[in-house]
Amino acid sequence: MELYLIRHPRPDVAPGICYGHTDLGLAESADAVAARLRPLLPAEFALFASPLMRARLLAEALGTPRLDPRLREIHFGEWEGRSYADIGQAALDAWADAPLDFAPPGGESPRRMAARAHAFLAELRAAPPAPAVVVVAHGGPLRALAGELLGLPAERWLGLDFACGEVSRLDLHDWGTLLRWFNR
């Protein structure tokens, strides 16, 4: 199966603001990003997307997506919509000390977010095989999906930097996963 992972276009949010589950609009046209990406995608594909607007709008510009809440970005709880300066250095240091297991108050940890993304992946792999699948989501879930498929330890997933409005391709085989290209 060819798996295309697309991060949503740039969101309409000020620099330095913490967001995850916050449903933000776009700073660039979903139609323009879709037109740029379409030549990199196969003619036919199954399409899945996060229901958050910044991913959903791009997915809808590419076709008719199946929206799956497991593809939502991490939930930052009480940090959502706040500036990192307001969150405070002590809280950010606690996060940096345990980047996979720390959860902001009322939020979820990256490991928990990854578990729901992996549940989506397990279901996708158990379904009758589709020749090509496109997933439009967010940096966190895409890191978890790609990291799992590439056999990377969870601590290394943070090094997978999915750029906004770009696509990466992985080919899934019985013997493993081949990373064809990243951030085109």
Secondary structure, 3 states (H helix, E strand, C coil): CEEEEEECCCECCCCCECCCCCCCCECCCHHHHHHHHHHHCCCCCEEEECCCHHHHHHHHHHCCCEECHHHCCCCCHHHCCCEHHHHCHHHHHHHHHCCCCCCCCCCCCHHHHHHHHHHHHHHHHHCCCCCEEEEEECHHHHHHHHHHHCCCCHHHHHHCCCCCCCEEEEEEECCEEEEEECCC
